[in-house]
Amino acid sequence: MNWEQLAATQPTVVKMLTNSLKKNRLAHAYLFEGGRGTGKQQTAVQLARAFFCRHSSEGEPCGECGDCRRILSGNHPDVHTIRPDGQTIKVDQIRHLKKEFSFRGMESKKKVYLVSEAEKMSASAANSILKFLEEPDGEALAVLMTSQYHRILKTIVSRSQVLSFAPLSPDRLVRQMVKEEVPEVQARVAAQLTSDIEEAKTLCSDNWIAQARTKVIQLTDEVFKRPRYAFLMLQDGWLGFFKEKNEIQTGLDLLMIWYRDVIRTQLDQQDELVFFDQEERLRDEALKTSQTKLGHNLTAILNAKRRLEANTSPQLVMEQLLLRLQEG
Ligand SMILES: [Zn+2]
C-alpha cells in the first residue's frame, strides 16, 4: 500500500499525515480511531515506513530498502507492536519493552510503537508509554489504534493527535466482503446494518443474515398476500428467530430496508436495491402499494423500534406493527 492507495478510502487522514511528513513535523503520538476495516493498521505501517525510510520522497517511503521491507514483514527491530495480553494491555508489557531497549543500547534512536486496541490500556500502561515519547535522547513515534474511541483514557486523548478514520461506505464494504467470498445477497444486507467490516462478516457467518433475510421475505409476503396468515408467521417463524432485544431491532431494520426497496423500485432505482434478488416480488408490491402507504409503513416500523426501546413487550409491538402494515 502506498499513500495514494490509502487515500482512496481515507483522503483526510492521508493528507494530514503526508503534509506533516513533508514538513518534517510529525507528532509524537497519534491516536487512530475508527471502525474495524477502515485501514488504521495499514496506515500505521505505512507511517512507520515513512518514518524510517532514508530514501523516501515527498513523504512516500521507497518500499525497497531494508527498513521498508522489514517493517512490512513485521520484523523490524525498532518497530514494536503491542496488543492486549488477555483483557488489558498491562504496564508490564511496556516495561518489558523498555528493558529490552536498555540492553540493546542505542543502535538506533528511532523507535515506533504500534498499539492495537488501545482502549484496553491500563492507566499505568498508558502513562508508561506516553513517558517513553517524552524521553529527550530519542526520536519515538507511537500510533495508538482503537475502534472504541469513547473508552480511551482522557490522558491519552489529550496527549496525542487524534485522527478519525471515516466509516466504509456500504458499496465499498460490499465489494470488500464479496472479495472475501461472502455471498453478495448477504453482504448487501449486512452493509446496511453496520459499517464495521468485522461485525458485518460476523453477521454473515453461520448463516444468520441469510436466515434473517428469508424471515423478512416471508413475513412481508404474508402481509402483502395473506394478511391473516401473517400472525401465524409471526408466532412460528419470527419471534422464535429474532429473540434478543438487539435481534428484534435488527429484524425491524430489515423490514425497513425491505419497504425502502419497494420505494426504490417505484422510483426506478433498481441498481440500489438491497434485496436485489427479489426484484420480481418488489415490483409486484411496488405496483400495488401507494407511496403514501409505504411512507406509513416506514413510520410504523420506526414507532415499533421506539416502543421496543422503551421496553414494551416484543410480542405486543410486533402484533401492533403487523396491524399497521396491513391497513389499506
Ligand atoms: Zn525505504
Residues whose N, C-alpha, C, O or C-beta is under 5 A from the ligand:
A	BS01	ZN	C53 R54 H55 P61 C62 G63 E64 C65 C68
